[in-house]
């Protein structure tokens, strides 16, 4: 059910992905269905970002050959809501233009409170562990 949703969800103008357990699992193996979604969204004109607490996010994305799909990779220890506010401010994006995908409810709730469509998703939920 979760994997069907990520594959068929409406591709918004802007999609912000978490890295760990969304794009890759804990061994940095890419989640095929999410990588396919990224390619599809990019091909259809969506602007894509990563917001991650993983300080090696750029290196991980480069390692799996996905760098070219992302406008910016924002990584750091600040809360995800702060990362999303930075993206909105820098790129002049309105909250209702964004879909945020993360594997932890603790990140989803504050981002949703900004008026951003938020999706709880983990690659483990579709059997990629």
QUIDAUR-V838600 format. One line per field, one symbol per residue. ss: DSSP state (H for helix, E for strand, C for the rest). phi: phi as a letter, one per 30 degrees, with the letter a starting at -180 (. if undefined). A space follows every 10 residues. Layout:
ss=???
phi=???
//
This chain:
ss=CHHHHHHHCC CCCEEEECCE CCCECCCCCE CHHHHHHHHH HHHCCCEEEE EECCCCHHHH HHHCCCHHHC CEEEECCCCH HHHHHHHHHH HCCCHHHEEE EECCHHHHHH HHCCCCEEEE CCHHHHCCC
phi=.ddddddcde ddebbccdcd icdbddcidd dedddddddd dddcjdccbb bbdddceddd dddciceddc daccblcdee eddddedddd chcdedcccc bbcbddcddd ddddjcdbbd abdddcjcb
//
